């Protein structure tokens, strides 16, 4: 998947299908969520065990363009990358392929968030460094 260092394989479950026999568009957002969380854990910028009292992220925006349907039995992968980091937020791009062909693409904005104080908080330098090290070949805008 060109331009994406982080790839999350997705198993299409029978329950993901709608009455038309393809993956429901709402389920595509679950695939993106799965890939987004896996990215944060794999790049070591979000613990899978972080609780409500920890500074974490909150999803502020998400969108998706659907290019072709996904069917049961297809090999599905979601590519994820961080394309922009601001003071308190970052934008992730996602590409979903089914059997190697573009099925959907979208992006989302995560805000670094302090749930105790209910407010955004700056993204730490250590976190930025981990992202930039992982994305090495890609230019992560600031």
N, C-alpha and C positions, 0 to 999 in steps of 0.2 A: 504494500500500500504506500505509494509514493508520498513522501513528505511527513509520514507519521511513524515515529519511532515506537510508540506505545500502541499495541494491538490487543484487543480483548476478544477472544472467541465467545460466541453466543450460541447456545443450543436452542433452536426453535422448538418450543413445546406445543403440543396439540392445543392446549388452552389459550395460546397466543393468537389463534386464528379467529377470524370473524365469519359471518355467514357467507361471505364471498370466497372463503377458502384461503385467504392470504392473511399475513400478520396485520392485525388491527393497528391503525395509525397511533393510537394511544400507547400501545405496547412498545412502539419504536422509542418513545420517550423513556420507557423503563430500560431498554437496551442502552440508551445514552447514559442514563443514570448509573447503570452497572459499570460501564466503561469509565465514567467520570470518577467514581469512588475508587475503582481499581487503580486508576492513574495516580490519584492522591496517595493511596497506600503504597503502591510500588515505588513511587518517587520519594517516599518517606516524608511527606509533608502533611499527612493526616493519619492518625492512628485508627485502625479499625475498631479499637476499644474506647475511643474518646467519648466521654459522656456529655450531658447537657451543660455541666459546669465548666467544661474546657472551652478555650477559645477555638473556634472551628470556622466553618464556612456556612454561608446561607445562599441558596440559589436566588438570584435577583431577576434573571431573565433567561429564557430559553426559546429557541425557534428551530424549525426543521422544514426542509424542503424535501418532499417525497418524489423520487425519480422513477422508481418501478416497484411493483409489489414483491414481497418476500413470501415464499411458500414453505410449507413443512418439508423437511428433508434437505433444504439448502444449507450450504456451509456459510455461516454469517460471521463477519468480523467487524468490530468497531475500532477505527483508528481515532486516537485522541492526542491533542497537543495544545499547549498553552501558546497563544499567539500574541498576547498583550498582557502586561502587568502594570497596573496603576498603583496609586498609593495604598488603597484599601481593597482593590478588586483586581480580578484577572479574568480574561476571556479565553475559553477553551473552544477549539474547533473540533468537530467530529465528522467522520466519514464512515458510512455504513455500506459494506459490500456484501452481496449475496452471490456466492459462487464466482467471486472475483469481479463482479460488475457493480457499478454504483447503484445503490438502492435508495439512499437518503443521505443528506448532509445538513449540518446545522451547527449552531454554536450556543454557548451559554455563558453567563456572567456569574461568577462566584464572588461574594463579598466576604472578606475576612471578618468574622463576627464574634463578639463577646456576648454570649448568651446570658451571663450573669447581669451585665449592665445594659443589655439590650441596645447595643450600638456597634457600629463598624469600628475596626481598629486597624492600624497600619500593618501591612504585610512585613514580617520580620526579614532582615537582611539574610539570615541563614536560610530561610525558606526560598527567597529569590535565588540565592546561590545554588541550591539544590535543583531548582527548576532549570536554571541556565546551564548547569552542568549536564543535566539529563537531555535537554533539547539541543545540546552543543552545536550541531550543524545548522540549526534553525536560528533565525534572528527573532528574539523575543523583544518586542518593542516595550519601551517604558513610557 
